[in-house]
């Protein structure tokens, strides 16, 4: 047997070498058609020109496939894809509206053979874009320009439902439809914005009127309460105890003030606290004491207080200065006034009050 092969090789060496070279050349030339790699997320459809054309019953999944060189494997991207589109439509009153959309789609894997046979690989430009544009033109043609702004969500849902049914008949699944922009003519857009601005201003005025009405009701109720309070006080008379109570309230409110102050307990006939402002730096001289009466001591009709004389200072003790056991306050003498400054009248740096 080996002798026969050797004899054949010896006799037909040139022919066999030529055949081998031809086979290697054909293999190298048709390498990409014989060995086909289908990438992840893709699917293949085979076309057999000698035995019936497109195979619509089988879809080839991912991986390396060996195909006869006279057949052809067509690969489709079976993943979700996105394509943008911009076009113009007419509204119900004939105005031109520019629409920009984003379309998400994918071919139906099990029907790739039918898609390839009936539509082809350029199904996006043949089917998807024209169908979506047709749906938008039909829906937007029923709206006025100012209604498009307020009905965008409903419009997109309506177009999506119509496009979903139409594309499914062409072996395409519409995954989602996004409306990116709606552009109206500049004059129409300005008029719509002015109208919306006026509507918001009217709503603001309505809110103000409602707020003012409630404020008027509040003030009315408050006034009725004050009137009732005054009627009760007037009917019962303003008693001394009530005035004392109001004085205590005013004193408490003044005590809460953050301003610096000196509180002298026990001043006055009823022992009411007296609040003095402790921020003054002026010396407490006889002239200052006299000026506290407003210079009106000689004019009782002017409503001024009596001058702060020695007799008045002594009378402030209630005639009890000589009787410490009676609980009276000491007489307000010059020594007592000087001691109120904490012994710091001659030392301005100490921060004390003036004598």
C-alpha angles and dihedrals in degrees: 000000000000089000090055092052090048091050091048092048091047093049099039102027094129094047095048092047091051092050092050092050091050091050092049091048092050091046092052093044095050096036095114092048095047099044110044122180115204110204127221114288092018134105134199137225120197124219117203110192093184100044112040107310122248117025101226095174100064134050119193117226130210121308142060115321129189113216131180109257092239091056124072129218115211115199124209129193103240096184127099109281135188132217130176126218136183124193143148129250136179123243125221092272094048100259118143115243125190115218128192118191140173118218124202116195146146133195119251105257097211092051099047091113092057091044091052093046098045104030114009137216094304093065091132094068094034101046117004104050097040092047095050091046091051092052093050093048091051095047099039091047087071095057135072117232095255090051093054092068093054096041103046095117093051092045093053092048092050093049091046093053093048094045092047092059095044096047093046088063087058094051093256126122117215104215099182143337123215125192105214102177143355114199121193127190110282095246092050092046091052093049091050091049091050091051093049090047091053091049092052090048090052090051089050091053091049089053091049092050091050091048093049091048091054090045090053090051090050092051091047091054090046091050091049089052092050091048092050090049092050092048091052092048092046093048093050096037128241102277128200092245091056092052090049090052091051090049091054090051092050090048092052092050091050091048090058091059114111091222117108114261144160118231115204111196119211101027120144133026095293097043092251115165117257120213118206127185107247096194098085117108096191116115115253097239132161090261091054091049090050092047090056086075088062093242087281102110092112092049111060090171091065092068095241125142122259117264116270099247131166090261091053092047091051092046090055087073088062092236089293101108093107093048111064091173091064091069094240124146121257117259114274098244132165090264091054092050091051092048090054087071090061092245089293102112092109094043111066091174091065091073094232126141120271117264 
